[in-house]
Amino acid sequence: MRYALKTICVMALLLIAGCDDKQSAFAALGPVSARITFLTWIMFIGAALITVLICVLMFISIAGPADWRHKLTGEKSIIWGGIVFPVVTLSALLIYGFLILKAGGTWVRAENPVHISVIGEQWWWRVIYRHDDGHTTESANELRIPAGRPIEIELSTADVIHSFWIPAYAGKIDMIPGRINTLHFVADKPGIVSGQCAEYCGGAHALMSFYTVAMTPSDYDAWLVKERSNAAPALAGEGKQIFLSSGCGGCHTVRGTPADGKIGPDLTHVGSRQSLGAGILPNTTEGFAKWVSQHKIIKPENLMPPFDFFSESELQSLSLYLNSLE
């Protein structure tokens, strides 16, 4: 009895934890997610009513009056209850689902959307902002969008199958090798929510998350101007020299410096992001130091080479430099 009670309590806590607005399928912070949530509640309620009906029929078949039990075993009951009812109910739900979601949310397409490309990597996100002048700006592991404007995200993968999911704004879309899928949504208001890779993609799959920051249109435009600019760190000096001399620039780009690597995340403005390591560490000087020195422990199987040879002072200088890249 105690074991069953503990199990129920643990399940209840897990369900409650899943209701956090930052990564909840019930947050409904945009029109696409609102429609998905509405359909979900309809299916939950319908499933509950059908479950109650089945329980009542089972009780009648076991302990009900003899004439009722006889009717339940009749040919008409089997045809209507076992064939007609499921076919009609499931067909109605299917048609209603297509109508309410408008075949996956394509109804949200509009003129002048914000164009962003996201490429799934093992195990991080390459984010590319596409500008009206044809140029692009690359970032990583974080999405910035203007609230109230339609967002169009082209989704692809550099390796295996991933799945891009921002529960608060839209349903998940798979990222399949050799194919580009498109996600459309709108954020109702400014705020910060989190997303996750929703398709198992290897050992560090569970550690492949990201933040989406919805901003007012004016704040977004100002941020985008800053994001397009080269790095202007408040602290360079020794930390910059360590970064360049240690080979970090072979994999990472910091615009405005000789570092122009394309293998790993772009670090030009990494100090301004919400997190490190694809949503798993706070963006602080201590967070940078921990990631550089312990990333193989924090995120096993990630493809970054080990950097465990720095002295404490070198690690501190490097971390200060990276944190100043805002």
Secondary structure, 3 states (H helix, E strand, C coil): CHHHHHHHHHHHHHHHHCCCHHHCCCCCCCHHHHHHHHHHHHHHHHHHHHHHHHHHHHHHHHHCCHHHHHHHCCHHHHHHHHHHHHHHHHHHHHHHHHHHHHHHHHHHCCCCCEEEEEEEECCEEEEEEECCCCCEEEEECEEEEECCCCEEEEEEECCCCEEEECCCCCCCEEECCCCCEEEEECCCCCEEEEEEECCCCCCCHHHCEEEEEEECHHHHHHHHHHHHCCCCCCCCHHHHHHHHHCCHHHCCECCCCCCECCCCCCCCCHHHCCEECCCCEECCHHHHHHHHHHHHHHCCCCCCCCCCCCCHHHHHHHHHHHHCCC
